[in-house]
Amino acid sequence: MVLQRGGVVLLIGLAAAGVQAVDLGTYNGCNATDAQFTTKVLATTPTPPSSQDPGGNTVLKMAFAKQADGSVDVYFVQKRGPVKRYNGKAGTTDSIGFINADFRQNEYGLLGIAARNDFLTNPWLYFYYSFAESDNSLTQRVSRIKMTADMSHLDMSTEKVLIKQKRESVTWHTGGAMQFDSYDDLWVTFGDNQQTDQGPGNTADLRGGVIRIHPDESAKGYSIPAGNFGAYFHDVYAAKGQADLAAKYADTSIVKPEIYIKGTRNAYTLFVDPIRRWVAWGDVGPDQGKVSEEYNLFKTPVFAGWPYYAGEEDMTGITAYGNAGAIKTGNTKAAPLNAKNLGIVTLPPVSDPIFARNEACAMVGPVFRYDGRITNAGQMPPQLDGKWLITGCDAYGWHLMTLDANVSTTTANTTIWASIRPTTIVDVRQGPDGLIYYVDYGKGTVNRIEYTGTCKDPALFPTALAPSATPSRADWLSFDSRSLSISAPGAHRAEFLDIQGRVVASFSATGPATHAMPRLPAAGIYRLRVRSTQGEVVATVPWIGR
């Protein structure tokens, strides 16, 4: 154990006396155990004055930026407005700005932060925070602010507010987790603001769900990616021949187009698989002493059930909040009904969580992705590749979940890292260096977990799904993982662009023609731009690269 009293870094070995190491398995002849990890405290903020933090200024969420030399900077927010940066190379922490968040209610304040994938060349930070507007109305804001040219602090004059969602003056259920995926889409969780049907059961309201938007330079500041909640269920019901219901889901006046998931209570943590776009969240359940804590992981938009169902529990007749009244009867999992008659009345069938447990405080971490191209010796071992890390803001500890082949259920739940004993975990991420970072709210710390063993595999790295049917409306273009076909007559040009917008492969020819897919630099997400005599199409291509 190393303890640096005069600095911010604490290094604590996990092989504590009396703690038996957990075998993580053998990979290519190399064995790993959970004793082969260390944890470092990177930055410290004030601890909450009480467990409910009525006026504290504690760290809540974090985001990352990987520097050219491989070091990782951690940007993090504190409840009452400070924005800070841990410099991964220098090992120091500095203040970079302050956001005027409304922190008067217990859980509310500056709650979320996300950094763009191309942050080093396009340095915008995105925030989720509570605000008191000039007309005294209360909102939850999603906004972006650019760093100054020298990257020393936030340039507050650049702030653009993307979303203002009204909120009530209540105490709990803020949401606020944020993450970009590799398609440059931004995902944000909105708590239900203690509004039961008016929030999570109401498709005309963002509260009680997860949104997905694509930030851009338009006047609005974002566009809507294809396949969100409304568009997805339009297609589902159209395929079933329910044209009237399908039309309602396509109506953006009653289904907010930003919504991806609906029916959550307080999704306080979020994980989005960057390439596959599986979305996971921990939904903090009601205080009813039942199996109501939810760990969710889905591949498509869903209605998650709240306020009618929570975990394994039917909430019918239960009073969810104070004087809000009991949850109305008449709901089934197959046909939940929006009792407030706001948004769509006939909601999609309830999708059950992948895992639930007794009343507590559910928090999710990442599905590990091992990347043998990363040279950082401390990244998680290949034994963890594809495993899902979950935890809680109670004393639940760390759990490694094994998922089945369909990612629909768990086949094993292994408790690990018994010697890492945070008091209140509120954020867990896998950084771009392959290490695990977490926020311990109870101790006011930003922390990093490193692997000290020797198990490596340079040949193992994340792979995308092969491209499927062309996600465009052009009937003259189609492609799969091997070829690209253009039936339009005359000249055409195809370009493949990386996530920074740089052309990495291109060709020109005369159609109709079929071309072999070019070899792209590495596994990742690319844009395919095709111009022909029939027009232009831009599509997203997840590329396996091996």
C-alpha positions as CSV (number, residue, x, y, z in Angstrom):
1,M,0.0,0.0,0.0
2,V,1.3,3.5,-0.9
3,L,-0.3,6.5,0.7
4,Q,0.9,10.0,-0.5
5,R,-0.2,12.3,2.3
6,G,0.8,15.5,0.6
7,G,-0.8,14.8,-2.8
8,V,-4.0,13.6,-4.5
9,V,-2.9,10.1,-5.4
10,L,-3.6,7.2,-3.1
11,L,-2.4,3.7,-4.3
12,I,-4.0,0.9,-2.5
13,G,-3.3,-2.8,-3.2
14,L,-6.4,-5.0,-3.3
15,A,-4.9,-8.2,-1.8
16,A,-6.0,-7.2,1.7
17,A,-5.6,-9.5,4.6
18,G,-8.6,-11.9,5.0
19,V,-9.9,-11.3,1.4
20,Q,-9.7,-14.3,-0.8
21,A,-8.8,-13.7,-4.4
22,V,-11.5,-14.4,-7.0
23,D,-10.3,-16.4,-10.0
24,L,-11.1,-14.5,-13.2
25,G,-10.2,-17.4,-15.5
26,T,-7.4,-18.4,-17.8
27,Y,-6.8,-16.8,-21.2
28,N,-4.3,-18.1,-23.6
29,G,-2.6,-19.9,-20.7
30,C,-2.5,-16.8,-18.5
31,N,-4.5,-16.7,-15.2
32,A,-6.0,-13.6,-13.7
33,T,-7.5,-13.0,-10.3
34,D,-9.1,-9.9,-8.8
35,A,-6.2,-9.5,-6.4
36,Q,-4.1,-8.2,-9.4
37,F,-5.6,-4.7,-9.3
38,T,-4.9,-1.4,-7.6
39,T,-7.0,1.6,-7.1
40,K,-5.9,5.3,-7.2
41,V,-7.7,8.3,-5.9
42,L,-7.2,10.9,-8.6
43,A,-9.1,13.9,-7.3
44,T,-10.9,14.8,-4.1
45,T,-13.9,17.2,-3.7
46,P,-16.0,18.0,-0.6
47,T,-17.9,15.1,0.9
48,P,-21.7,15.4,1.2
49,P,-22.9,16.9,4.5
50,S,-25.4,14.0,4.8
51,S,-26.4,11.0,2.8
52,Q,-29.1,13.0,1.0
53,D,-26.8,16.0,0.3
54,P,-29.2,18.9,0.8
55,G,-26.5,21.5,0.1
56,G,-23.3,19.7,-0.7
57,N,-20.8,20.3,-3.5
58,T,-19.7,16.8,-4.3
59,V,-18.4,15.3,-7.5
60,L,-21.2,13.4,-9.5
61,K,-20.2,12.6,-13.1
62,M,-17.2,12.5,-15.3
63,A,-16.1,12.4,-19.0
64,F,-12.7,11.7,-20.7
65,A,-10.4,13.1,-23.3
66,K,-7.4,11.0,-24.5
67,Q,-4.3,13.0,-25.3
68,A,-1.9,12.3,-28.2
69,D,0.6,10.7,-25.8
70,G,-2.0,8.2,-24.5
71,S,-2.7,9.9,-21.2
72,V,-6.3,10.5,-20.2
73,D,-7.7,13.7,-18.8
74,V,-10.8,13.3,-16.6
75,Y,-13.4,16.1,-16.7
76,F,-15.9,16.1,-13.9
77,V,-18.7,18.2,-12.4
78,Q,-19.7,19.0,-8.8
79,K,-23.3,19.5,-7.7
80,R,-23.2,23.2,-7.1
81,G,-21.6,24.2,-10.4
82,P,-17.8,23.7,-10.5
83,V,-16.3,22.0,-13.6
84,K,-12.8,20.5,-13.1
85,R,-10.2,18.6,-15.0
86,Y,-7.8,16.0,-13.8
87,N,-4.7,16.2,-16.0
88,G,-3.7,12.6,-16.6
89,K,-0.1,13.4,-17.6
90,A,0.7,15.9,-14.8
91,G,-1.4,14.2,-12.1
92,T,-2.9,17.5,-11.1
93,T,-6.5,18.9,-10.9
94,D,-7.5,22.4,-12.0
95,S,-10.8,24.3,-12.2
96,I,-11.9,25.1,-15.8
97,G,-15.3,26.8,-15.2
98,F,-18.5,27.2,-13.3
99,I,-22.1,26.6,-14.4
100,N,-24.9,28.5,-12.7
101,A,-27.0,25.4,-11.8
102,D,-30.0,25.5,-9.5
103,F,-29.1,23.2,-6.6
104,R,-31.8,24.2,-4.1
105,Q,-33.6,20.8,-4.2
106,N,-31.8,17.8,-2.7
107,E,-30.7,15.9,-5.8
108,Y,-30.8,18.8,-8.3
109,G,-27.8,20.9,-9.6
110,L,-25.0,20.3,-12.1
111,L,-25.5,16.6,-12.8
112,G,-24.0,15.4,-16.0
113,I,-21.0,15.9,-18.4
114,A,-20.0,14.4,-21.8
115,A,-17.1,15.0,-24.1
116,R,-17.2,14.6,-27.9
117,N,-15.2,11.8,-29.5
118,D,-13.2,14.4,-31.4
119,F,-12.7,16.6,-28.4
120,L,-9.1,17.4,-29.1
121,T,-10.0,19.1,-32.4
122,N,-13.6,20.0,-31.6
123,P,-13.5,20.8,-27.9
124,W,-17.1,21.0,-26.8
125,L,-18.3,19.8,-23.5
126,Y,-21.9,18.9,-22.9
127,F,-23.7,19.4,-19.6
128,Y,-27.0,18.4,-18.0
129,Y,-28.1,20.7,-15.2
130,S,-31.0,22.1,-13.3
131,F,-31.8,25.8,-13.9
132,A,-34.2,28.5,-12.8
133,E,-35.2,30.4,-15.9
134,S,-35.8,34.2,-16.0
135,D,-39.6,33.7,-15.8
136,N,-39.0,31.7,-12.6
137,S,-39.9,28.4,-14.3
138,L,-37.7,25.4,-13.5
139,T,-36.0,23.3,-16.1
140,Q,-33.5,20.6,-16.8
141,R,-31.1,21.8,-19.5
142,V,-28.9,20.0,-21.9
143,S,-26.3,22.4,-23.3
144,R,-22.8,22.6,-24.8
145,I,-19.9,24.9,-24.1
146,K,-16.6,25.2,-25.9
147,M,-13.2,25.3,-24.4
148,T,-11.0,28.3,-25.0
149,A,-8.3,28.0,-27.8
150,D,-5.6,27.2,-25.2
151,M,-7.9,24.6,-23.6
152,S,-7.5,26.2,-20.2
153,H,-11.1,26.9,-19.4
154,L,-14.7,27.0,-20.6
155,D,-15.7,29.9,-22.8
156,M,-19.1,30.6,-21.3
157,S,-20.0,32.9,-24.2
158,T,-20.2,29.9,-26.5
159,E,-22.9,28.1,-24.5
160,K,-25.8,26.8,-26.6
161,V,-28.8,25.4,-24.8
162,L,-30.0,22.4,-26.8
163,I,-32.9,21.2,-24.6
164,K,-35.0,22.8,-21.8
165,Q,-37.3,20.3,-20.1
166,K,-39.7,21.7,-17.5
167,R,-39.5,20.3,-14.0
168,E,-41.4,20.5,-10.8
169,S,-40.0,21.8,-7.5
170,V,-39.5,18.4,-6.0
171,T,-36.6,16.6,-4.2
172,W,-35.6,13.5,-6.1
173,H,-35.1,11.7,-9.4
174,T,-33.0,13.8,-11.7
175,G,-31.2,11.4,-14.0
176,G,-28.3,13.1,-15.7
177,A,-26.0,10.4,-17.1
178,M,-24.6,11.3,-20.5
179,Q,-22.5,9.5,-23.1
180,F,-21.5,9.9,-26.7
181,D,-21.4,6.8,-28.9
182,S,-19.1,6.2,-31.9
183,Y,-21.7,7.6,-34.2
184,D,-21.4,11.0,-32.5
185,D,-24.9,10.6,-31.0
186,L,-25.4,11.9,-27.5
187,W,-27.4,9.9,-25.0
188,V,-28.9,11.5,-21.9
189,T,-31.0,10.1,-19.0
190,F,-33.9,12.2,-17.7
191,G,-35.3,11.3,-14.2
192,D,-39.1,11.2,-13.8
193,N,-39.0,14.3,-11.5
194,Q,-41.5,12.4,-9.3
195,Q,-44.2,12.8,-11.9
196,T,-45.4,9.2,-12.4
197,D,-47.7,9.1,-15.5
198,Q,-47.0,12.7,-16.4
199,G,-43.4,11.8,-16.9
200,P,-42.4,8.2,-17.7
201,G,-45.8,7.1,-19.0
202,N,-46.2,10.2,-21.2
203,T,-44.5,10.0,-24.6
204,A,-45.0,13.8,-25.0
205,D,-42.5,14.5,-22.2
206,L,-38.8,13.7,-21.9
207,R,-38.9,12.9,-18.2
208,G,-38.6,9.3,-17.2
209,G,-36.6,8.1,-20.1
210,V,-33.4,8.1,-22.1
211,I,-33.0,10.4,-25.1
212,R,-30.7,10.2,-28.1
213,I,-29.8,13.2,-30.3
214,H,-27.1,14.0,-32.8
215,P,-25.5,17.4,-32.0
216,D,-24.7,19.5,-35.1
217,E,-24.2,23.1,-36.2
218,S,-27.8,23.8,-37.1
219,A,-29.8,26.5,-35.5
220,K,-31.5,24.0,-33.3
221,G,-28.2,22.4,-32.4
222,Y,-29.1,18.8,-33.1
223,S,-30.9,16.4,-35.3
224,I,-32.8,13.1,-34.6
225,P,-31.0,9.9,-35.4
226,A,-33.0,7.2,-37.3
227,G,-34.7,4.5,-35.1
228,N,-35.6,6.4,-31.9
229,F,-38.7,5.4,-29.9
230,G,-41.4,6.8,-32.1
231,A,-39.9,5.8,-35.4
232,Y,-39.1,2.3,-34.1
233,F,-42.6,1.6,-32.7
234,H,-44.2,3.1,-35.8
235,D,-42.4,0.4,-37.8
236,V,-43.4,-2.3,-35.2
237,Y,-47.1,-1.5,-35.3
238,A,-47.1,-0.9,-39.1
239,A,-45.7,-4.4,-39.5
240,K,-48.5,-5.8,-37.4
241,G,-51.1,-4.0,-39.6
242,Q,-52.0,-1.5,-36.8
243,A,-51.9,1.5,-39.1
244,D,-53.7,3.9,-36.8
245,L,-51.4,3.2,-33.8
246,A,-48.4,3.3,-36.1
247,A,-49.4,6.8,-37.3
248,K,-49.7,7.9,-33.7
249,Y,-46.1,6.8,-33.0
250,A,-44.9,8.8,-36.0
251,D,-46.7,11.9,-34.7
252,T,-44.0,14.1,-33.1
253,S,-46.6,16.2,-31.3
254,I,-47.5,13.3,-29.0
255,V,-44.2,11.4,-29.2
256,K,-41.1,13.4,-28.6
257,P,-38.7,12.5,-31.3
258,E,-35.7,12.7,-29.0
259,I,-36.9,9.8,-26.9
260,Y,-35.1,6.4,-27.2
261,I,-36.3,4.7,-24.0
262,K,-39.4,5.4,-22.0
263,G,-40.7,4.2,-18.7
264,T,-37.8,4.8,-16.3
265,R,-37.9,6.2,-12.8
266,N,-34.4,7.5,-12.0
267,A,-31.8,6.1,-14.5
268,Y,-28.8,7.6,-12.7
269,T,-26.1,5.7,-14.6
270,L,-25.8,4.9,-18.3
271,F,-23.7,2.7,-20.5
272,V,-23.9,2.8,-24.3
273,D,-21.8,0.2,-26.2
274,P,-20.0,2.6,-28.5
275,I,-20.3,0.5,-31.7
276,R,-23.3,-1.8,-31.2
277,R,-25.3,0.9,-29.4
278,W,-26.7,-1.5,-26.8
279,V,-27.9,0.8,-24.0
280,A,-27.8,-0.1,-20.3
281,W,-28.9,1.8,-17.3
282,G,-29.5,1.3,-13.6
283,D,-33.0,2.4,-12.5
284,V,-33.2,3.3,-8.8
285,G,-36.4,1.6,-7.6
286,P,-39.2,2.7,-5.3
287,D,-38.7,2.4,-1.5
288,Q,-41.2,-0.4,-1.0
289,G,-39.0,-3.1,0.3
290,K,-39.4,-5.2,-2.8
291,V,-37.4,-6.6,-5.7
292,S,-37.6,-3.3,-7.6
293,E,-34.0,-2.3,-8.4
294,E,-33.4,-2.6,-12.1
295,Y,-30.4,-3.4,-14.2
296,N,-31.4,-2.9,-17.8
297,L,-29.6,-3.7,-21.1
298,F,-31.4,-3.5,-24.5
299,K,-30.6,-3.4,-28.2
300,T,-33.6,-1.4,-29.3
301,P,-36.0,1.2,-27.9
302,V,-38.4,-0.2,-25.2
303,F,-41.0,0.9,-22.7
304,A,-39.4,-0.1,-19.4
305,G,-42.5,-0.2,-17.3
306,W,-42.4,2.5,-14.7
307,P,-44.6,3.7,-13.1
308,Y,-46.8,0.6,-13.6
309,Y,-44.0,-2.0,-13.0
310,A,-40.6,-1.8,-11.2
311,G,-38.2,-4.7,-11.3
312,E,-40.3,-7.8,-10.5
313,E,-43.1,-5.8,-8.9
314,D,-46.5,-4.8,-10.1
315,M,-47.0,-1.2,-8.7
316,T,-50.8,-1.3,-9.0
317,G,-52.4,0.3,-5.9
318,I,-49.0,1.4,-4.5
319,T,-48.5,5.1,-3.8
320,A,-45.3,6.0,-5.5
321,Y,-44.8,9.5,-4.2
322,G,-46.3,11.2,-1.1
323,N,-49.6,12.7,-2.1
324,A,-49.4,11.7,-5.8
325,G,-52.0,9.0,-5.3
326,A,-51.8,5.3,-6.0
327,I,-50.9,3.8,-9.3
328,K,-54.1,3.2,-11.2
329,T,-55.4,-0.3,-12.0
330,G,-56.0,-1.7,-15.5
331,N,-52.5,-2.2,-16.6
332,T,-50.9,-5.4,-17.8
333,K,-47.4,-6.0,-19.0
334,A,-48.7,-6.8,-22.4
335,A,-50.8,-3.6,-22.6
336,P,-49.8,-0.8,-20.3
337,L,-52.0,2.3,-20.6
338,N,-51.0,5.9,-20.0
339,A,-53.6,6.8,-17.5
340,K,-53.0,10.6,-17.7
341,N,-54.0,10.6,-21.3
342,L,-51.0,12.6,-22.3
343,G,-49.0,11.5,-25.3
344,I,-50.0,8.0,-26.6
345,V,-52.5,6.1,-24.4
346,T,-51.5,2.6,-25.7
347,L,-47.9,2.1,-24.7
348,P,-45.7,-0.7,-25.9
349,P,-45.5,-3.9,-23.9
350,V,-43.3,-3.7,-20.8
351,S,-39.7,-4.9,-21.3
352,D,-38.4,-6.6,-18.1
353,P,-35.0,-5.7,-16.7
354,I,-32.2,-8.1,-17.4
355,F,-31.6,-8.3,-13.6
356,A,-33.4,-7.1,-10.5
357,R,-32.7,-7.1,-6.8
358,N,-34.2,-5.9,-3.5
359,E,-34.8,-2.3,-2.7
360,A,-31.4,-0.5,-2.8
361,C,-29.7,1.7,-5.4
362,A,-28.9,0.2,-8.8
363,M,-25.9,1.6,-10.8
364,V,-24.5,0.1,-14.0
365,G,-21.0,0.2,-15.4
366,P,-19.6,-0.8,-18.8
367,V,-19.7,-4.0,-20.8
368,F,-15.9,-4.4,-20.9
369,R,-14.2,-4.1,-24.3
370,Y,-10.6,-5.3,-24.4
371,D,-8.5,-3.5,-27.0
372,G,-5.1,-5.1,-27.6
373,R,-4.0,-2.0,-29.6
374,I,-3.9,0.0,-26.3
375,T,-0.3,0.0,-24.9
376,N,-1.3,1.0,-21.3
377,A,-0.2,-1.8,-19.1
378,G,-3.0,-1.2,-16.6
379,Q,-6.0,-1.8,-18.9
380,M,-8.4,-4.6,-17.8
381,P,-7.3,-8.1,-18.8
382,P,-8.9,-10.0,-21.7
383,Q,-10.6,-12.3,-19.3
384,L,-13.1,-9.4,-18.7
385,D,-13.9,-8.8,-22.4
386,G,-17.7,-8.9,-22.9
387,K,-18.5,-9.0,-19.2
388,W,-20.8,-6.5,-17.7
389,L,-19.8,-4.6,-14.5
390,I,-22.7,-3.6,-12.2
391,T,-22.8,-2.1,-8.7
392,G,-24.9,0.1,-6.5
393,C,-24.7,3.3,-4.5
394,D,-25.4,1.2,-1.4
395,A,-23.1,-1.6,0.0
396,Y,-23.8,-3.9,-3.0
397,G,-20.2,-4.0,-4.1
398,W,-18.9,-4.9,-7.5
399,H,-20.5,-7.6,-9.6
400,L,-19.3,-9.1,-12.9
401,M,-22.2,-10.3,-15.0
402,T,-21.8,-12.9,-17.7
403,L,-24.3,-12.3,-20.6
404,D,-25.8,-15.0,-22.8
405,A,-25.2,-15.0,-26.5
406,N,-28.4,-13.0,-27.2
407,V,-27.6,-10.4,-24.5
408,S,-31.0,-11.1,-23.0
409,T,-30.2,-12.6,-19.7
410,T,-27.3,-13.2,-17.3
411,T,-25.7,-16.6,-16.9
412,A,-23.4,-15.8,-14.0
413,N,-23.1,-13.1,-11.3
414,T,-19.6,-13.0,-9.7
415,T,-18.7,-10.7,-6.8
416,I,-15.2,-9.2,-7.3
417,W,-12.9,-6.5,-5.8
418,A,-14.1,-7.1,-2.2
419,S,-11.3,-4.9,-1.0
420,I,-12.5,-1.9,-3.0
421,R,-15.1,-0.5,-0.6
422,P,-16.6,2.8,-1.9
423,T,-19.3,4.3,0.1
424,T,-21.6,5.6,-2.6
425,I,-20.8,4.9,-6.3
426,V,-22.6,7.2,-8.7
427,D,-20.6,6.8,-11.9
428,V,-18.6,3.9,-13.4
429,R,-16.9,4.1,-16.8
430,Q,-14.2,2.3,-18.9
431,G,-11.8,5.0,-20.0
432,P,-10.3,5.2,-23.4
433,D,-7.1,3.8,-21.9
434,G,-9.0,0.5,-21.0
435,L,-9.0,1.3,-17.2
436,I,-12.0,1.6,-15.0
437,Y,-12.9,4.9,-13.4
438,Y,-15.5,5.5,-10.8
439,V,-16.9,8.4,-8.7
440,D,-17.4,7.7,-5.0
441,Y,-19.9,10.3,-4.0
442,G,-19.8,9.5,-0.3
443,K,-16.0,10.1,-0.2
444,G,-16.1,12.9,-2.8
445,T,-13.5,11.2,-5.0
446,V,-12.7,10.4,-8.6
447,N,-10.9,7.0,-8.7
448,R,-9.2,4.7,-11.2
449,I,-8.7,0.9,-11.1
450,E,-5.7,-0.6,-12.8
451,Y,-4.7,-4.2,-13.6
452,T,-1.2,-5.2,-12.5
453,G,-1.1,-8.7,-14.0
454,T,0.4,-9.9,-17.2
455,C,-2.5,-11.3,-19.3
456,K,-2.6,-9.5,-22.7
457,D,-3.7,-10.2,-26.2
458,P,-2.6,-7.8,-28.9
459,A,-4.8,-9.5,-31.5
460,L,-8.0,-8.9,-29.5
461,F,-9.9,-5.7,-30.1
462,P,-13.5,-4.4,-30.3
463,T,-15.2,-5.4,-33.5
464,A,-18.3,-3.8,-35.0
465,L,-21.2,-5.6,-36.5
466,A,-21.0,-6.1,-40.3
467,P,-23.0,-3.5,-42.2
468,S,-26.6,-4.7,-42.8
469,A,-29.2,-3.3,-45.2
470,T,-28.5,0.2,-46.4
471,P,-30.0,2.6,-43.8
472,S,-31.1,5.0,-46.5
473,R,-34.1,5.7,-48.7
474,A,-32.1,5.3,-52.0
475,D,-33.2,2.3,-53.9
476,W,-30.1,2.6,-56.2
477,L,-27.6,1.9,-53.4
478,S,-27.1,-1.2,-51.3
479,F,-24.1,-2.7,-49.5
480,D,-23.1,-5.4,-47.1
481,S,-19.8,-6.3,-45.4
482,R,-18.1,-7.3,-48.7
483,S,-19.5,-5.2,-51.5
484,L,-21.3,-2.0,-52.5
485,S,-23.7,-1.9,-55.4
486,I,-24.8,1.2,-57.3
487,S,-27.5,0.6,-59.9
488,A,-27.8,4.3,-60.9
489,P,-26.5,4.8,-64.5
490,G,-23.7,7.3,-65.1
491,A,-20.8,8.5,-63.0
492,H,-20.7,8.0,-59.3
493,R,-18.2,8.5,-56.4
494,A,-18.0,6.8,-53.1
495,E,-16.1,8.1,-50.1
496,F,-15.4,6.6,-46.6
497,L,-14.9,9.2,-43.9
498,D,-13.6,8.6,-40.3
499,I,-15.3,10.1,-37.3
500,Q,-13.3,13.3,-37.7
501,G,-14.7,13.7,-41.2
502,R,-11.5,12.8,-43.0
503,V,-11.7,10.8,-46.2
504,V,-9.8,7.5,-45.7
505,A,-10.8,5.6,-48.8
506,S,-12.6,6.6,-52.0
507,F,-13.2,5.5,-55.6
508,S,-15.0,6.8,-58.7
509,A,-16.6,4.7,-61.5
510,T,-19.5,4.5,-63.9
511,G,-22.7,2.7,-63.0
512,P,-24.4,0.4,-62.7
513,A,-21.6,-1.4,-60.9
514,T,-20.7,-3.5,-57.9
515,H,-17.5,-2.8,-56.0
516,A,-15.6,-4.7,-53.3
517,M,-15.6,-2.9,-50.0
518,P,-12.2,-1.2,-49.5
519,R,-9.9,-2.0,-46.6
520,L,-10.4,0.6,-43.9
521,P,-7.7,1.6,-41.4
522,A,-9.1,0.0,-38.3
523,A,-12.3,-1.3,-36.6
524,G,-14.6,1.6,-35.9
525,I,-17.4,3.7,-37.3
526,Y,-17.2,5.3,-40.7
527,R,-19.5,7.4,-42.9
528,L,-20.1,6.3,-46.4
529,R,-21.0,9.1,-48.8
530,V,-22.1,8.2,-52.3
531,R,-22.9,10.7,-55.0
532,S,-24.5,9.5,-58.3
533,T,-26.8,10.8,-61.0
534,Q,-29.7,10.0,-58.7
535,G,-28.5,12.1,-55.8
536,E,-26.3,11.8,-52.6
537,V,-26.6,9.3,-49.7
538,V,-24.7,9.4,-46.5
539,A,-24.9,6.2,-44.4
540,T,-23.1,4.9,-41.3
541,V,-20.8,1.9,-41.7
542,P,-19.6,-0.1,-38.6
543,W,-16.5,-1.8,-39.9
544,I,-15.0,-5.0,-38.4
545,G,-11.5,-4.2,-39.7
546,R,-10.2,-7.8,-39.5
